[in-house]
Amino acid sequence: MPQYSSTQPTTHPVNTSFKGSADVHTNNLIGLSIISFPIVLLLGIITYKKYRTAVFRRQVATLEKIWLMNVQNNTYRQD
């Protein structure tokens, strides 16, 4: 099969500056999302762990106060 090709210039100018600009903005947005998602996820995990630690310490303090209470007088022991 013979292959025919033409090297004539096109008569319609193609303006790709708008398309390229949109691609750059899309690529920047995707890049920012890729970088920021793990950072936000890591900060969320760290914040949740600190919150759970604070709740646990508060529960321990409450249980220690209950343990030190004198049941008959409903007061704290003064050892």
Residue, then its C-alpha position, 0 to 999 in steps of 0.5 A: m500500500p502506498q502511503y501519501s503525505s502532504t507537507q502543506p501548511t494549514t490555513h487555519p491558525v490554531n490558538t492553543s494558549f487558552k488550552g495550555s493555560a487551562d491545563v497548567h491551572t488544572n495541573n497546579l490544582i492536581g499537584l496541590s491536592i496531591i501534596s495537601f491531602p497527605i498533610v491534612l490526613l496526617l494532621g487529622i490523625i495527630t489531632y485525634k490521637k492527642y484528643r483521645t489521650a486527653v480524654f483517657r487522662r481525664q477518665v483516669a483522673t476521675l477514676e482515681k478520685i472515685w477510688l480515693m473517696n470514702v464510701q461512708n462519709n462521701t469525702y476524699r481520704q487525706d493520706 
